[in-house]
Amino acid sequence: MADILKFRKKKPGLKSKGKTLCANNHHKWKIDNARQFDVTSGKLITLYRCERCGVQKTRLL
C-alpha cells in the first residue's frame, strides 16, 4: 500500500519565510555620513546604506 501524506496549509509566519523585502529590492535606504568625498575622482558623493541588510550604493552629487 502507498503511504498517505497529509498536506496542511502553511501558517502565515511560514508563508513569507525567506522572502524578505531586501531580497525583492525593497531596501530601506539611509544616508551614511561617514564619507562624503570620493578621493579617486575628487567629487562629492552620497553614500546610502540599507538599514536592514547593509548593502551600500553611492550617488554623485
C-alpha positions as protocol buffer text, in pm:
chain_id: "A"
residue {
  index: 1
  type: MET
  ca { x: 0 y: 0 z: 0 }
}
residue {
  index: 2
  type: ALA
  ca { x: 105 y: 356 z: -59 }
}
residue {
  index: 3
  type: ASP
  ca { x: 190 y: 598 z: 216 }
}
residue {
  index: 4
  type: ILE
  ca { x: -68 y: 870 z: 267 }
}
residue {
  index: 5
  type: LEU
  ca { x: 74 y: 1218 z: 300 }
}
residue {
  index: 6
  type: LYS
  ca { x: -107 y: 1482 z: 494 }
}
residue {
  index: 7
  type: PHE
  ca { x: -95 y: 1825 z: 335 }
}
residue {
  index: 8
  type: ARG
  ca { x: -153 y: 2116 z: 565 }
}
residue {
  index: 9
  type: LYS
  ca { x: -191 y: 2485 z: 498 }
}
residue {
  index: 10
  type: LYS
  ca { x: 117 y: 2685 z: 585 }
}
residue {
  index: 11
  type: LYS
  ca { x: 95 y: 2918 z: 881 }
}
residue {
  index: 12
  type: PRO
  ca { x: 113 y: 3289 z: 792 }
}
residue {
  index: 13
  type: GLY
  ca { x: 455 y: 3322 z: 952 }
}
residue {
  index: 14
  type: LEU
  ca { x: 598 y: 3038 z: 744 }
}
residue {
  index: 15
  type: LYS
  ca { x: 449 y: 3159 z: 413 }
}
residue {
  index: 16
  type: SER
  ca { x: 685 y: 3455 z: 393 }
}
residue {
  index: 17
  type: LYS
  ca { x: 990 y: 3282 z: 537 }
}
residue {
  index: 18
  type: GLY
  ca { x: 1290 y: 3357 z: 318 }
}
residue {
  index: 19
  type: LYS
  ca { x: 1110 y: 3625 z: 118 }
}
residue {
  index: 20
  type: THR
  ca { x: 1237 y: 3943 z: 279 }
}
residue {
  index: 21
  type: LEU
  ca { x: 1187 y: 4291 z: 150 }
}
residue {
  index: 22
  type: CYS
  ca { x: 1554 y: 4335 z: 66 }
}
residue {
  index: 23
  type: ALA
  ca { x: 1559 y: 4016 z: -140 }
}
residue {
  index: 24
  type: ASN
  ca { x: 1290 y: 4173 z: -358 }
}
residue {
  index: 25
  type: ASN
  ca { x: 1479 y: 4505 z: -397 }
}
residue {
  index: 26
  type: HIS
  ca { x: 1273 y: 4695 z: -140 }
}
residue {
  index: 27
  type: HIS
  ca { x: 1563 y: 4830 z: 63 }
}
residue {
  index: 28
  type: LYS
  ca { x: 1532 y: 5085 z: 340 }
}
residue {
  index: 29
  type: TRP
  ca { x: 1796 y: 5339 z: 234 }
}
residue {
  index: 30
  type: LYS
  ca { x: 1951 y: 5576 z: 487 }
}
residue {
  index: 31
  type: ILE
  ca { x: 2224 y: 5831 z: 419 }
}
residue {
  index: 32
  type: ASP
  ca { x: 2559 y: 5737 z: 575 }
}
residue {
  index: 33
  type: ASN
  ca { x: 2765 y: 6045 z: 660 }
}
residue {
  index: 34
  type: ALA
  ca { x: 3087 y: 5853 z: 725 }
}
residue {
  index: 35
  type: ARG
  ca { x: 3246 y: 5955 z: 395 }
}
residue {
  index: 36
  type: GLN
  ca { x: 3117 y: 6222 z: 162 }
}
residue {
  index: 37
  type: PHE
  ca { x: 3415 y: 6277 z: -66 }
}
residue {
  index: 38
  type: ASP
  ca { x: 3548 y: 6037 z: -329 }
}
residue {
  index: 39
  type: VAL
  ca { x: 3925 y: 6064 z: -329 }
}
residue {
  index: 40
  type: THR
  ca { x: 3988 y: 5894 z: -663 }
}
residue {
  index: 41
  type: SER
  ca { x: 3756 y: 6112 z: -872 }
}
residue {
  index: 42
  type: GLY
  ca { x: 3765 y: 6422 z: -648 }
}
residue {
  index: 43
  type: LYS
  ca { x: 3387 y: 6459 z: -631 }
}
residue {
  index: 44
  type: LEU
  ca { x: 3126 y: 6478 z: -359 }
}
residue {
  index: 45
  type: ILE
  ca { x: 2921 y: 6162 z: -321 }
}
residue {
  index: 46
  type: THR
  ca { x: 2626 y: 6050 z: -114 }
}
residue {
  index: 47
  type: LEU
  ca { x: 2661 y: 5706 z: 40 }
}
residue {
  index: 48
  type: TYR
  ca { x: 2336 y: 5522 z: 104 }
}
residue {
  index: 49
  type: ARG
  ca { x: 2327 y: 5213 z: 328 }
}
residue {
  index: 50
  type: CYS
  ca { x: 2030 y: 4978 z: 375 }
}
residue {
  index: 51
  type: GLU
  ca { x: 1926 y: 4964 z: 740 }
}
residue {
  index: 52
  type: ARG
  ca { x: 1812 y: 4603 z: 717 }
}
residue {
  index: 53
  type: CYS
  ca { x: 2078 y: 4422 z: 516 }
}
residue {
  index: 54
  type: GLY
  ca { x: 2372 y: 4666 z: 499 }
}
residue {
  index: 55
  type: VAL
  ca { x: 2402 y: 4693 z: 119 }
}
residue {
  index: 56
  type: GLN
  ca { x: 2567 y: 5014 z: 1 }
}
residue {
  index: 57
  type: LYS
  ca { x: 2503 y: 5236 z: -301 }
}
residue {
  index: 58
  type: THR
  ca { x: 2666 y: 5563 z: -395 }
}
residue {
  index: 59
  type: ARG
  ca { x: 2534 y: 5859 z: -585 }
}
residue {
  index: 60
  type: LEU
  ca { x: 2730 y: 6152 z: -728 }
}
residue {
  index: 61
  type: LEU
  ca { x: 2612 y: 6500 z: -648 }
}
